[in-house]
Amino acid sequence: MVISAKGKVCVTGASGFIASWLIKRLLESGYHVVGTVRNPGDREKVSHLWRLPGAKERLQLVRADLMEEMLIPAINGTLNVLRSCKKNPFLKRVVLTSSSSTLWYALAKISAEKAAWEFAKENSIDVVTVLPSFVIGPSLSHELSVTASDILGLLQGDTERFSSYGRMGYVHIDDVASCHILVYETPQATGRYLCNSVVLDNNELVALLAKQYPIFPIPRRLRNPYGKQSYQLNTSRIQQLGLKFKGVEEMFGDCVESLKDQGHLLECPL
């Protein structure tokens, strides 16, 4: 097996939305990537990875069922990864994906992050965490992520999910992948990095989308069960390392085009 000049990295949960994009950008950057999946032989789950440029030469998929999106399994899965890392004397750095959102998914991610920090400190492992907000953009897999499914529902007139979100941060999937690589490659990167482009109230979002896509039955207003919210997310740490975020129009534009290209969204809904 030929190892590229950039070296070898491991991406867990390789078939997922964020992980797939991370693998795409790592391959483009010249890395050899080992991706863990539950079943490397499941073509429906992993075929999009083998279509990536450089995959044939520098991608290896291995079987590993490390994480579930529930609280205790997420913590145990993260610790299992770090225990494996501890055994590798050539390990450079671990970049952990946490969450800046406020959902049950985020609770599992943040709890796993806390456990990771404690384990890393006890075992002298170099860990950096990336905390993306609500991730938007094109899906490499035909199977939609939760966020893409939520956007699809909104474009089709479903108000329930986004009404429950209230004010929230949004970030392009490509920026999330770039953020992971940036903190991995930057020696002085330490601690936690918020990854977010813009924070919008749900009514600000639907107004923007309704104007940008008048052909779709996007609701003009959504209920907000939380009352007035005014928080922002400070991303100055990652911007100081050189990351520049894509705007909200681009991230939703790329997402919409992907949904149409994959047949999930009709160009002229009835």
C-alpha positions in Angstrom: 0.0 0.0 0.0 1.5 3.4 -1.0 1.4 6.1 1.7 1.1 9.6 0.3 3.5 12.4 1.2 0.8 14.0 3.3 0.7 10.9 5.5 -2.2 8.8 6.8 -5.3 9.9 8.7 -8.2 8.0 10.1 -11.8 9.2 9.8 -14.4 7.5 11.9 -18.0 7.1 10.7 -16.7 7.6 7.2 -20.1 7.3 5.4 -21.7 10.2 7.3 -22.5 13.6 6.0 -19.6 15.5 7.6 -17.1 12.6 7.4 -17.7 12.1 3.7 -16.9 15.7 2.9 -13.9 15.5 5.2 -12.6 12.5 3.3 -13.3 14.3 0.0 -11.1 17.2 1.0 -8.4 15.1 2.6 -8.0 13.0 -0.6 -7.9 16.2 -2.6 -5.1 17.5 -0.3 -3.1 14.3 -0.9 -3.7 12.3 2.3 -4.1 8.6 2.5 -7.4 8.0 4.4 -8.5 5.1 6.4 -12.2 5.3 7.0 -14.2 3.3 9.5 -17.7 2.1 8.7 -20.0 -0.5 10.1 -20.0 -2.6 6.9 -17.4 -1.9 4.1 -19.3 -4.2 1.8 -22.6 -2.2 2.0 -22.5 -0.5 -1.4 -25.6 1.6 -0.7 -23.8 3.2 2.2 -20.2 3.6 0.8 -20.4 3.8 -3.0 -20.3 7.6 -2.9 -16.9 7.4 -1.1 -15.4 5.2 -3.8 -16.5 7.7 -6.5 -14.3 10.4 -4.9 -11.2 11.5 -6.8 -8.2 9.7 -5.4 -10.3 7.1 -3.5 -9.0 4.2 -5.6 -5.4 5.0 -4.8 -5.6 6.4 -1.3 -8.8 5.3 0.5 -9.2 2.3 2.7 -12.5 1.4 4.4 -12.3 -0.9 7.5 -15.1 -2.3 9.6 -15.7 -0.6 13.0 -18.9 0.1 14.8 -17.7 2.9 17.1 -20.5 5.3 17.7 -24.3 5.6 17.9 -26.1 8.9 18.2 -27.2 8.3 21.8 -25.7 9.5 25.0 -24.0 6.6 26.5 -22.9 4.8 23.3 -21.6 8.2 21.9 -19.4 8.6 25.0 -18.2 5.0 24.9 -17.6 5.2 21.2 -15.4 8.3 21.6 -13.4 6.7 24.4 -12.9 3.6 22.3 -11.4 5.7 19.5 -9.1 7.4 22.0 -8.0 4.1 23.6 -7.0 3.0 20.1 -5.2 6.3 19.6 -3.3 5.8 22.8 -1.8 2.5 21.4 -0.3 4.3 18.4 3.1 5.8 19.1 3.0 7.7 15.8 -0.2 9.6 16.5 0.0 13.2 15.6 -3.3 14.7 16.7 -7.0 13.8 17.3 -9.6 16.2 15.9 -13.0 15.5 17.5 -16.3 16.7 16.1 -18.6 18.1 18.8 -21.6 20.3 18.4 -22.7 23.9 19.1 -26.4 23.1 18.6 -29.0 22.6 21.3 -30.6 19.2 20.5 -30.4 15.7 22.0 -27.8 15.0 19.3 -25.7 17.9 20.7 -26.0 16.6 24.3 -24.5 13.3 23.2 -21.7 15.0 21.2 -20.9 17.4 24.1 -20.9 14.7 26.7 -18.6 12.6 24.5 -16.4 15.7 24.1 -16.1 16.2 27.9 -15.2 12.5 28.3 -12.6 12.9 25.6 -11.0 15.9 27.2 -10.6 14.1 30.5 -9.2 10.9 28.8 -6.8 13.0 26.7 -5.5 14.9 29.7 -4.9 11.7 31.6 -3.1 10.0 28.7 -1.3 13.0 27.2 -3.2 12.8 23.8 -3.2 16.0 21.7 -7.0 16.6 21.1 -8.6 19.6 19.3 -12.4 19.9 19.0 -14.5 21.4 16.2 -18.0 22.5 17.1 -20.1 23.1 13.9 -23.5 24.7 14.1 -26.3 23.5 11.8 -24.5 22.1 8.8 -25.8 22.9 5.3 -24.7 22.0 1.8 -24.7 19.3 -0.8 -24.8 15.7 0.2 -22.3 13.3 -1.4 -24.5 10.3 -0.5 -28.0 9.9 -2.0 -29.1 9.0 1.6 -29.9 12.4 3.2 -28.5 13.5 6.5 -30.9 14.8 9.2 -30.1 18.4 8.4 -30.6 17.9 4.7 -33.9 16.2 5.4 -35.0 19.1 7.5 -34.1 21.6 4.7 -36.0 19.4 2.2 -39.1 19.5 4.5 -38.9 23.3 4.8 -38.7 23.8 1.1 -41.8 21.6 0.7 -43.7 23.6 3.2 -43.2 21.6 6.4 -42.9 24.0 9.4 -42.7 21.7 12.4 -39.0 21.0 12.6 -37.7 24.5 12.0 -40.3 26.0 14.3 -38.7 24.0 17.1 -35.2 25.2 16.3 -35.7 28.9 16.9 -32.6 31.0 16.5 -29.7 29.0 15.2 -26.2 29.1 13.6 -25.6 27.8 10.1 -22.4 26.7 8.3 -21.5 25.2 4.9 -20.4 21.6 5.0 -17.3 22.4 3.0 -16.2 24.9 5.6 -16.7 22.3 8.3 -14.4 19.9 6.4 -11.8 22.7 5.9 -12.0 23.6 9.6 -11.1 20.0 10.6 -8.1 19.9 8.2 -7.0 23.4 9.3 -6.9 22.6 13.0 -5.2 19.2 12.3 -2.5 20.8 10.2 -1.9 23.9 12.4 0.6 23.1 15.2 -0.5 25.9 17.4 -4.2 24.9 17.2 -5.4 24.0 20.7 -8.7 23.6 22.5 -12.2 24.2 21.0 -13.1 25.9 17.7 -16.6 27.1 16.9 -17.4 26.6 13.2 -20.3 28.8 12.1 -21.0 31.3 9.4 -24.1 33.1 10.4 -26.8 33.1 13.2 -30.4 33.6 12.1 -33.8 33.6 13.7 -36.1 31.1 12.1 -38.2 33.8 10.5 -35.1 35.5 9.1 -34.2 32.2 7.5 -37.6 31.5 5.9 -37.8 35.1 4.6 -34.5 34.8 3.0 -35.3 31.4 1.4 -38.8 32.4 0.3 -37.2 35.4 -1.6 -34.4 33.2 -3.1 -36.7 30.4 -4.0 -40.3 31.7 -4.7 -41.1 28.6 -6.7 -41.2 26.5 -3.5 -44.0 26.6 -0.9 -41.7 27.9 1.8 -43.7 29.3 4.8 -43.4 33.1 5.3 -43.3 32.8 9.1 -42.6 30.2 11.7 -43.7 30.1 15.3 -40.9 30.6 17.8 -41.5 28.7 21.1 -38.5 30.3 22.8 -39.4 34.0 22.6 -36.8 36.6 21.7 -33.3 35.3 21.3 -30.3 37.4 20.6 -27.1 35.2 20.9 -24.3 35.1 18.4 -21.4 32.6 18.0 -17.8 33.9 18.3 -15.7 32.2 15.6 -12.7 34.5 15.9 -10.4 31.7 17.0 -10.8 29.7 13.8 -10.9 32.8 11.6 -7.5 33.8 13.1 -6.1 30.6 11.7 -7.3 31.7 8.3 -10.7 30.1 7.7 -13.1 32.2 5.7 -16.8 31.2 5.8 -19.1 30.9 2.9 -22.3 32.9 3.1 -25.8 31.8 3.8 -27.0 32.1 0.2 -24.2 29.9 -1.1 -24.7 27.2 1.5 -28.4 26.9 0.9 -27.9 27.3 -2.8 -25.6 24.4 -2.9 -27.9 22.3 -0.8 -30.9 23.0 -3.0 -29.0 22.2 -6.2 -27.9 18.9 -4.6 -31.5 18.0 -3.5 -32.7 18.7 -7.1 -29.8 16.8 -8.7 -30.4 13.7 -6.6 -34.2 13.8 -7.3 -35.3 14.6 -3.8 -36.7 18.0 -4.7 -38.9 18.7 -7.7 -38.0 21.8 -9.8 -41.7 22.6 -10.2 -43.6 21.3 -7.1 -47.3 20.8 -7.6 
